[in-house]
Amino acid sequence: MINKNIKRAIKVAIVVGSLLNTINSYDVFWNGNFTARNMIRIVLTYITPFCVSLYSSIKATKNA
């Protein structure tokens, strides 16, 4: 059950994180300005939807 939730959260994080990174950090990708601060922002943009998706998936599974 947890394994299924993690796989789903990874898929959501890839799709949503890529979309958000494109919107929020297009200048970094366009200019190639990859500083440590920008890389942290990019990584956190993937971690956030992963955590939200995993949390909501686990809560929905427990409530069902």
MMTF fields as JSON, N, C-alpha, C and O atoms, coordinates in Angstrom:
{
  "mmtfVersion": "1.0.0",
  "mmtfProducer": "UNKNOWN",
  "numBonds": 255,
  "numAtoms": 256,
  "numGroups": 64,
  "numChains": 1,
  "numModels": 1,
  "chainsPerModel": [1],
  "groupsPerChain": [64],
  "chainIdList": ["A"],
  "bondAtomList": [4, 2, 8, 6, 12, 10, 16, 14, 20, 18, 24, 22, 28, 26, 32, 30, 36, 34, 40, 38, 44, 42, 48, 46, 52, 50, 56, 54, 60, 58, 64, 62, 68, 66, 72, 70, 76, 74, 80, 78, 84, 82, 88, 86, 92, 90, 96, 94, 100, 98, 104, 102, 108, 106, 112, 110, 116, 114, 120, 118, 124, 122, 128, 126, 132, 130, 136, 134, 140, 138, 144, 142, 148, 146, 152, 150, 156, 154, 160, 158, 164, 162, 168, 166, 172, 170, 176, 174, 180, 178, 184, 182, 188, 186, 192, 190, 196, 194, 200, 198, 204, 202, 208, 206, 212, 210, 216, 214, 220, 218, 224, 222, 228, 226, 232, 230, 236, 234, 240, 238, 244, 242, 248, 246, 252, 250],
  "bondOrderList": [1, 1, 1, 1, 1, 1, 1, 1, 1, 1, 1, 1, 1, 1, 1, 1, 1, 1, 1, 1, 1, 1, 1, 1, 1, 1, 1, 1, 1, 1, 1, 1, 1, 1, 1, 1, 1, 1, 1, 1, 1, 1, 1, 1, 1, 1, 1, 1, 1, 1, 1, 1, 1, 1, 1, 1, 1, 1, 1, 1, 1, 1, 1],
  "groupList": [{"groupName": "MET", "atomNameList": ["N", "CA", "C", "O"], "elementList": ["N", "C", "C", "O"], "formalChargeList": [0, 0, 0, 0], "bondAtomList": [1, 0, 2, 1, 3, 2], "bondOrderList": [1, 1, 2], "singleLetterCode": "M", "chemCompType": "L-PEPTIDE LINKING"}, {"groupName": "ILE", "atomNameList": ["N", "CA", "C", "O"], "elementList": ["N", "C", "C", "O"], "formalChargeList": [0, 0, 0, 0], "bondAtomList": [1, 0, 2, 1, 3, 2], "bondOrderList": [1, 1, 2], "singleLetterCode": "I", "chemCompType": "L-PEPTIDE LINKING"}, {"groupName": "ASN", "atomNameList": ["N", "CA", "C", "O"], "elementList": ["N", "C", "C", "O"], "formalChargeList": [0, 0, 0, 0], "bondAtomList": [1, 0, 2, 1, 3, 2], "bondOrderList": [1, 1, 2], "singleLetterCode": "N", "chemCompType": "L-PEPTIDE LINKING"}, {"groupName": "LYS", "atomNameList": ["N", "CA", "C", "O"], "elementList": ["N", "C", "C", "O"], "formalChargeList": [0, 0, 0, 0], "bondAtomList": [1, 0, 2, 1, 3, 2], "bondOrderList": [1, 1, 2], "singleLetterCode": "K", "chemCompType": "L-PEPTIDE LINKING"}, {"groupName": "ARG", "atomNameList": ["N", "CA", "C", "O"], "elementList": ["N", "C", "C", "O"], "formalChargeList": [0, 0, 0, 0], "bondAtomList": [1, 0, 2, 1, 3, 2], "bondOrderList": [1, 1, 2], "singleLetterCode": "R", "chemCompType": "L-PEPTIDE LINKING"}, {"groupName": "ALA", "atomNameList": ["N", "CA", "C", "O"], "elementList": ["N", "C", "C", "O"], "formalChargeList": [0, 0, 0, 0], "bondAtomList": [1, 0, 2, 1, 3, 2], "bondOrderList": [1, 1, 2], "singleLetterCode": "A", "chemCompType": "L-PEPTIDE LINKING"}, {"groupName": "VAL", "atomNameList": ["N", "CA", "C", "O"], "elementList": ["N", "C", "C", "O"], "formalChargeList": [0, 0, 0, 0], "bondAtomList": [1, 0, 2, 1, 3, 2], "bondOrderList": [1, 1, 2], "singleLetterCode": "V", "chemCompType": "L-PEPTIDE LINKING"}, {"groupName": "GLY", "atomNameList": ["N", "CA", "C", "O"], "elementList": ["N", "C", "C", "O"], "formalChargeList": [0, 0, 0, 0], "bondAtomList": [1, 0, 2, 1, 3, 2], "bondOrderList": [1, 1, 2], "singleLetterCode": "G", "chemCompType": "PEPTIDE LINKING"}, {"groupName": "SER", "atomNameList": ["N", "CA", "C", "O"], "elementList": ["N", "C", "C", "O"], "formalChargeList": [0, 0, 0, 0], "bondAtomList": [1, 0, 2, 1, 3, 2], "bondOrderList": [1, 1, 2], "singleLetterCode": "S", "chemCompType": "L-PEPTIDE LINKING"}, {"groupName": "LEU", "atomNameList": ["N", "CA", "C", "O"], "elementList": ["N", "C", "C", "O"], "formalChargeList": [0, 0, 0, 0], "bondAtomList": [1, 0, 2, 1, 3, 2], "bondOrderList": [1, 1, 2], "singleLetterCode": "L", "chemCompType": "L-PEPTIDE LINKING"}, {"groupName": "THR", "atomNameList": ["N", "CA", "C", "O"], "elementList": ["N", "C", "C", "O"], "formalChargeList": [0, 0, 0, 0], "bondAtomList": [1, 0, 2, 1, 3, 2], "bondOrderList": [1, 1, 2], "singleLetterCode": "T", "chemCompType": "L-PEPTIDE LINKING"}, {"groupName": "TYR", "atomNameList": ["N", "CA", "C", "O"], "elementList": ["N", "C", "C", "O"], "formalChargeList": [0, 0, 0, 0], "bondAtomList": [1, 0, 2, 1, 3, 2], "bondOrderList": [1, 1, 2], "singleLetterCode": "Y", "chemCompType": "L-PEPTIDE LINKING"}, {"groupName": "ASP", "atomNameList": ["N", "CA", "C", "O"], "elementList": ["N", "C", "C", "O"], "formalChargeList": [0, 0, 0, 0], "bondAtomList": [1, 0, 2, 1, 3, 2], "bondOrderList": [1, 1, 2], "singleLetterCode": "D", "chemCompType": "L-PEPTIDE LINKING"}, {"groupName": "PHE", "atomNameList": ["N", "CA", "C", "O"], "elementList": ["N", "C", "C", "O"], "formalChargeList": [0, 0, 0, 0], "bondAtomList": [1, 0, 2, 1, 3, 2], "bondOrderList": [1, 1, 2], "singleLetterCode": "F", "chemCompType": "L-PEPTIDE LINKING"}, {"groupName": "TRP", "atomNameList": ["N", "CA", "C", "O"], "elementList": ["N", "C", "C", "O"], "formalChargeList": [0, 0, 0, 0], "bondAtomList": [1, 0, 2, 1, 3, 2], "bondOrderList": [1, 1, 2], "singleLetterCode": "W", "chemCompType": "L-PEPTIDE LINKING"}, {"groupName": "PRO", "atomNameList": ["N", "CA", "C", "O"], "elementList": ["N", "C", "C", "O"], "formalChargeList": [0, 0, 0, 0], "bondAtomList": [1, 0, 2, 1, 3, 2], "bondOrderList": [1, 1, 2], "singleLetterCode": "P", "chemCompType": "L-PEPTIDE LINKING"}, {"groupName": "CYS", "atomNameList": ["N", "CA", "C", "O"], "elementList": ["N", "C", "C", "O"], "formalChargeList": [0, 0, 0, 0], "bondAtomList": [1, 0, 2, 1, 3, 2], "bondOrderList": [1, 1, 2], "singleLetterCode": "C", "chemCompType": "L-PEPTIDE LINKING"}],
  "groupTypeList": [0, 1, 2, 3, 2, 1, 3, 4, 5, 1, 3, 6, 5, 1, 6, 6, 7, 8, 9, 9, 2, 10, 1, 2, 8, 11, 12, 6, 13, 14, 2, 7, 2, 13, 10, 5, 4, 2, 0, 1, 4, 1, 6, 9, 10, 11, 1, 10, 15, 13, 16, 6, 8, 9, 11, 8, 8, 1, 3, 5, 10, 3, 2, 5],
  "groupIdList": [1, 2, 3, 4, 5, 6, 7, 8, 9, 10, 11, 12, 13, 14, 15, 16, 17, 18, 19, 20, 21, 22, 23, 24, 25, 26, 27, 28, 29, 30, 31, 32, 33, 34, 35, 36, 37, 38, 39, 40, 41, 42, 43, 44, 45, 46, 47, 48, 49, 50, 51, 52, 53, 54, 55, 56, 57, 58, 59, 60, 61, 62, 63, 64],
  "secStructList": [7, 2, 2, 2, 2, 2, 2, 2, 2, 2, 2, 2, 2, 2, 2, 2, 2, 2, 2, 2, 2, 2, 2, 2, 1, 2, 2, 2, 2, 2, 2, 6, 7, 7, 7, 2, 2, 2, 2, 2, 2, 2, 2, 2, 2, 2, 2, 2, 2, 2, 2, 2, 2, 2, 2, 2, 2, 2, 2, 2, 2, 2, 2, 7],
  "xCoordList": [0.825, 0.0, 0.867, 0.651, 1.839, 2.725, 3.526, 3.731, 3.975, 4.752, 3.955, 4.503, 2.676, 1.793, 1.647, 1.645, 1.528, 1.399, 2.664, 2.589, 3.805, 5.074, 5.25, 5.686, 4.912, 5.018, 4.114, 4.513, 2.9, 1.968, 2.497, 2.408, 3.04, 3.571, 4.768, 4.935, 5.586, 6.733, 6.245, 6.781, 5.236, 4.691, 4.117, 4.351, 3.367, 2.794, 3.901, 3.827, 4.923, 6.03, 6.759, 7.165, 6.928, 7.618, 6.807, 7.347, 5.509, 4.664, 4.49, 4.766, 4.033, 3.763, 5.06, 5.116, 6.099, 7.378, 7.982, 8.535, 7.879, 8.404, 7.63, 8.219, 6.319, 5.492, 5.822, 6.001, 5.901, 6.217, 7.631, 7.851, 8.582, 9.949, 10.005, 10.74, 9.239, 9.19, 8.63, 9.144, 7.58, 6.962, 7.862, 8.054, 8.407, 9.118, 10.605, 11.18, 11.228, 12.684, 13.102, 14.214, 12.222, 12.572, 13.811, 14.599, 13.997, 15.17, 16.464, 17.493, 16.417, 17.596, 17.96, 19.129, 16.948, 17.202, 17.642, 18.557, 16.997, 17.283, 18.695, 19.413, 19.088, 20.401, 21.502, 22.683, 21.134, 22.124, 22.754, 23.914, 21.976, 22.466, 22.197, 21.36, 22.904, 22.683, 23.59, 24.697, 23.117, 23.83, 23.304, 22.315, 23.953, 23.507, 22.098, 21.269, 21.841, 20.511, 19.439, 18.359, 19.734, 18.778, 18.55, 17.423, 19.58, 19.434, 18.582, 17.783, 18.749, 17.919, 16.459, 15.574, 16.204, 14.828, 14.238, 13.08, 15.012, 14.534, 14.21, 13.171, 15.09, 14.862, 13.636, 12.818, 13.505, 12.352, 11.045, 9.994, 11.104, 9.908, 9.434, 8.249, 10.309, 9.897, 9.485, 8.566, 10.137, 9.842, 8.46, 7.766, 8.055, 6.778, 5.585, 4.788, 5.419, 4.268, 4.37, 3.347, 5.594, 5.759, 5.174, 4.407, 5.529, 5.044, 3.532, 2.851, 3.011, 1.568, 0.814, -0.194, 1.283, 0.617, 0.685, -0.309, 1.839, 1.993, 1.105, 0.445, 1.084, 0.252, -1.23, -1.927, -1.7, -3.122, -3.475, -4.575, -2.573, -2.819, -2.916, -3.79, -2.038, -2.069, -3.328, -3.968, -3.693, -4.911, -6.147, -7.039, -6.214, -7.355, -7.425, -8.514, -6.285, -6.247, -6.705, -7.428, -6.295, -6.691, -8.179, -8.819, -8.735, -10.143, -11.062, -12.256, -10.527, -11.379, -11.618, -12.311],
  "yCoordList": [-1.192, 0.0, 1.253, 2.154, 1.32, 2.488, 2.592, 3.685, 1.453, 1.446, 2.049, 2.803, 1.721, 2.262, 3.774, 4.51, 4.229, 5.658, 6.417, 7.523, 5.836, 6.485, 6.578, 7.608, 5.511, 5.538, 6.619, 7.339, 6.727, 7.738, 9.138, 10.036, 9.325, 10.634, 11.035, 12.211, 10.074, 10.365, 10.825, 11.781, 10.153, 10.554, 11.964, 12.776, 12.248, 13.589, 14.622, 15.691, 14.318, 15.254, 15.548, 16.686, 14.548, 14.759, 15.682, 16.62, 15.415, 16.223, 17.634, 18.611, 17.74, 19.057, 19.834, 21.033, 19.167, 19.835, 20.371, 21.471, 19.6, 20.066, 21.276, 22.233, 21.232, 22.364, 23.609, 24.694, 23.45, 24.599, 25.129, 26.34, 24.232, 24.686, 25.435, 26.414, 24.986, 25.692, 27.097, 28.06, 27.207, 28.509, 29.417, 30.588, 28.874, 29.702, 29.893, 30.902, 28.966, 29.027, 28.98, 28.557, 29.41, 29.364, 30.194, 29.831, 31.306, 32.149, 31.429, 31.626, 30.601, 29.834, 28.84, 28.703, 28.145, 27.18, 27.879, 27.417, 28.981, 29.709, 30.285, 30.193, 30.888, 31.533, 30.595, 30.935, 29.43, 28.498, 28.993, 28.702, 29.745, 30.352, 29.418, 29.715, 28.294, 27.296, 27.552, 27.02, 28.36, 28.585, 27.6, 26.908, 27.534, 26.633, 27.006, 26.133, 28.297, 28.756, 28.339, 27.894, 28.48, 28.08, 26.57, 26.115, 25.812, 24.362, 23.919, 22.99, 24.576, 24.265, 24.57, 23.79, 25.707, 26.058, 25.018, 24.629, 24.57, 23.58, 22.256, 21.651, 21.814, 20.562, 20.681, 19.763, 21.789, 21.98, 22.037, 21.673, 22.488, 22.536, 21.132, 20.945, 20.155, 18.759, 18.111, 17.292, 18.458, 17.845, 18.245, 17.425, 19.486, 19.974, 19.185, 18.697, 19.035, 18.242, 16.767, 16.102, 16.248, 14.867, 14.713, 13.784, 15.614, 15.534, 15.721, 14.995, 16.681, 16.929, 15.731, 15.315, 15.178, 14.033, 12.808, 12.101, 12.557, 11.409, 11.543, 10.582, 12.713, 12.949, 12.73, 12.024, 13.339, 13.215, 11.784, 11.318, 11.088, 9.704, 8.799, 7.934, 8.993, 8.193, 8.494, 7.576, 9.764, 10.136, 9.535, 9.038, 9.572, 9.022, 7.5, 6.939, 6.844, 5.398, 5.017, 4.035, 5.777, 5.492, 5.729, 5.008, 6.743, 7.069, 6.131, 6.059, 5.422, 4.52, 3.201, 2.344],
  "zCoordList": [0.0, 0.0, 0.0, -0.811, 0.894, 0.938, -0.352, -0.88, -0.852, -2.079, -3.239, -4.043, -3.324, -4.357, -4.193, -5.18, -2.967, -2.694, -3.08, -3.616, -2.811, -3.143, -4.659, -5.173, -5.367, -6.829, -7.418, -8.334, -6.89, -7.375, -7.062, -7.9, -5.874, -5.483, -6.349, -6.671, -6.717, -7.594, -8.963, -9.526, -9.498, -10.8, -10.743, -11.638, -9.685, -9.529, -9.394, -10.0, -8.608, -8.402, -9.707, -9.945, -10.546, -11.823, -12.72, -13.308, -12.825, -13.707, -13.161, -13.856, -11.919, -11.333, -11.111, -11.385, -10.619, -10.392, -11.678, -11.694, -12.763, -14.05, -14.549, -15.052, -14.41, -14.825, -14.005, -14.559, -12.691, -11.828, -12.076, -12.061, -12.302, -12.602, -13.914, -14.042, -14.886, -16.166, -15.981, -16.551, -15.184, -14.942, -14.1, -14.428, -13.023, -12.04, -12.333, -11.926, -13.018, -13.192, -14.656, -14.971, -15.547, -16.967, -17.265, -18.139, -16.552, -16.787, -16.412, -17.059, -15.377, -14.975, -16.073, -16.433, -16.603, -17.672, -18.952, -19.633, -19.278, -20.519, -20.521, -21.517, -19.376, -19.284, -18.796, -18.878, -18.294, -17.759, -16.469, -16.178, -15.7, -14.454, -13.276, -12.424, -13.228, -12.195, -10.994, -10.918, -10.068, -8.815, -7.779, -8.023, -6.642, -5.573, -5.113, -4.856, -5.013, -4.583, -5.592, -5.203, -6.872, -7.891, -7.885, -8.081, -7.67, -7.636, -6.448, -6.568, -5.311, -4.143, -4.441, -4.089, -5.091, -5.473, -6.408, -6.253, -7.363, -8.33, -7.63, -7.893, -6.75, -6.027, -5.114, -5.06, -4.405, -3.53, -4.302, -3.776, -5.539, -6.368, -6.725, -7.003, -6.723, -6.912, -5.594, -5.574, -4.512, -3.217, -2.706, -2.103, -2.937, -2.421, -2.963, -2.162, -4.285, -4.735, -4.346, -4.18, -4.198, -3.735, -2.341, -2.086, -1.441, -0.058, 0.019, 0.743, -0.716, -0.7, -1.254, -0.682, -2.347, -2.952, -2.048, -1.882, -1.471, -0.587, 0.643, 1.04, 1.242, 2.422, 2.11, 2.839, 1.028, 0.702, 0.303, 0.602, -0.359, -0.745, 0.48, 0.549, 1.426, 2.661, 3.455, 3.966, 3.567, 4.294, 3.619, 4.307, 2.294, 1.573, 1.757, 1.873, 1.782, 1.953, 3.352, 3.517, 4.359, 5.738, 5.956, 6.721, 5.283, 5.457, 4.696, 4.989, 3.733, 2.933, 3.609, 3.062]
}
